[in-house]
């Protein structure tokens, strides 16, 4: 872990604990004990467990924005960008337990909604850019973007639902990857499909 101040250390640790173990049954006593600090130190920076949870979610949202912006604004072609986003989503999703998603769904629906809104806004912005770039590269068909993006957002919302994740044989990443690939392959030109197939081999770990 990089050098961080006291508040950042608490946030960094709690973020990792919440997404791997869930937050509903995690107590401030546990967090203080694991960090070998007093609860008073935690309350100096965060007024309550709810305040700490809000900070964790805001931090995770910032991470999502950062990695997506870096990829979309890079000089890569549109297909490489798409696969890089899937690869990054895989690494983030693998760290999240079913307890995290269940707790969000049941005990913090307002935060679940916040994540859904961020994903929707980000997917819309990202897909608009990728579609425009893909058209210029002649790898994307001339498709109605608003219909496509609305459908993709709806599908992503369905497969990231806690009930689906808990009852599905697929991991969160697998469900998101399959959904994204179905849509992505659906609007590629023959040249796009060829480039996608070739580029995908570089990112084989994404599809495992």
Secondary structure, DSSP 8 states (H G I E B T S, - for coil): -----HHHHHHHHHHHHHHHH-SSS--HHHHHHHHTS-HHHHHHH-SSHHHHHHHHHHHHHHHHHHHHHHHHTSSS-HHHHHHHHHHHHHHHHTT--HHHHHHHHHH-HHHHHHHHHHHHHHHHHHHHHHHHHHHHTT-B----HHHHHHHHHHHHHHHTSHHHHHH-SS-HHHHHHHHHHHHHHHTB-HHHHHHHHHHHGGGGGGG-
